[in-house]
Amino acid sequence: MPTNICAHITGTVWKVEKRVGDAVSEGETVVILESMKMEMPIEAPTGGTISAIRVKEGDPVEEGAVVAVIA
């Protein structure tokens, strides 16, 4: 069952740390947002394999937006 990784704050994608097919562990950083001049990591809520990245560097994201999916 897929698990969505969602932004916990509104911001701009500063860096995408993982790619589709990469393995991730629970708590590992997947995407870093820039918000209010601070870097805010978005971490994997569970372990698995990244099946989709739905943002690219420079994209604006809203709080709650799905940024990646774990298979």
KALIN-V71139 format. One record per residue. D_LAST is the distance of its C-alpha to the last C-alpha in Angstrom with 1 decimal. Layout:
d_last
D_LAST
D_LAST
This chain:
d_last
6.6
4.6
6.6
9.0
10.9
14.5
17.8
20.2
23.2
24.6
25.1
24.6
21.8
23.7
21.2
17.7
17.0
13.7
12.8
10.1
9.4
10.6
9.8
10.4
12.3
13.0
15.6
15.1
16.2
13.9
16.6
20.2
22.2
26.0
27.7
31.4
31.8
29.4
26.1
23.4
20.2
16.9
15.0
11.5
12.0
10.1
9.1
6.1
5.5
6.2
5.4
8.5
11.5
13.8
16.9
19.3
22.0
24.9
23.1
24.3
21.8
22.8
22.0
19.0
17.6
13.8
13.7
10.0
6.5
3.8
0.0
